[in-house]
Amino acid sequence: MKTFYQFLMTERNSGSNDPIAQFANNAFYDQSFPKQSIYYDDISEYLEENASYLPSMTIFDEAWQTFKDHNN
């Protein structure tokens, strides 16, 4: 099973205005991102406390749903 971070990296696109692509681009440069986690609560808590680059947790929720859809 892929980690959420591995999934998110497939969404990177430096030329895109898509919020999930921008989230992925920023997470790539976040050295503290919980790269090994597959748990929603762990990643959500990290982002709420540390990810000033994420303008809305809704973006994370949408990305998480896509991640779950691809891993079922």
C-alpha positions in Angstrom: 0.0 0.0 0.0 1.2 3.5 -0.9 1.6 6.0 1.8 -0.4 9.2 1.5 2.8 11.1 0.7 3.7 8.7 -2.1 0.2 9.2 -3.5 0.4 13.0 -3.1 3.7 13.1 -5.0 1.8 11.7 -8.0 -0.3 14.8 -8.0 2.6 17.3 -8.3 2.4 19.8 -11.2 4.4 23.0 -10.8 2.4 24.7 -13.6 -1.0 23.9 -12.2 -3.4 26.1 -10.3 -5.3 23.0 -9.0 -5.3 23.2 -5.2 -4.3 19.5 -4.7 -1.4 20.0 -7.1 -0.3 23.1 -5.2 -0.6 21.1 -1.9 1.6 18.4 -3.4 4.2 20.8 -4.6 4.4 22.5 -1.2 4.4 19.1 0.7 7.4 18.1 -1.5 9.4 20.9 0.1 8.1 20.2 3.6 11.0 18.3 5.3 8.9 17.4 8.3 5.9 16.1 6.4 4.9 12.6 7.9 6.0 10.8 4.8 5.6 7.3 6.2 2.1 7.7 7.6 -1.0 6.1 6.2 -3.3 7.4 9.0 -5.7 10.3 8.5 -5.5 11.6 12.0 -1.7 11.7 12.1 -1.4 13.6 8.8 -4.4 15.9 9.6 -3.0 16.9 13.0 0.4 17.6 11.4 -1.1 19.8 8.7 -3.3 21.7 11.1 -0.3 22.5 13.3 2.5 23.0 10.8 1.3 23.5 7.2 0.9 27.2 6.7 1.1 26.5 3.0 -2.3 24.7 3.0 -5.0 27.4 2.8 -7.8 25.0 3.7 -8.1 21.6 5.3 -10.8 20.8 2.7 -8.0 20.4 0.2 -6.4 17.8 2.3 -9.8 16.1 2.8 -10.3 15.9 -1.0 -6.8 14.6 -1.5 -7.3 12.0 1.2 -10.6 10.8 -0.4 -8.8 10.4 -3.7 -6.0 8.5 -1.9 -8.5 6.2 -0.3 -10.4 5.6 -3.5 -7.1 4.5 -5.2 -6.1 2.2 -2.4 -9.4 0.2 -2.1 
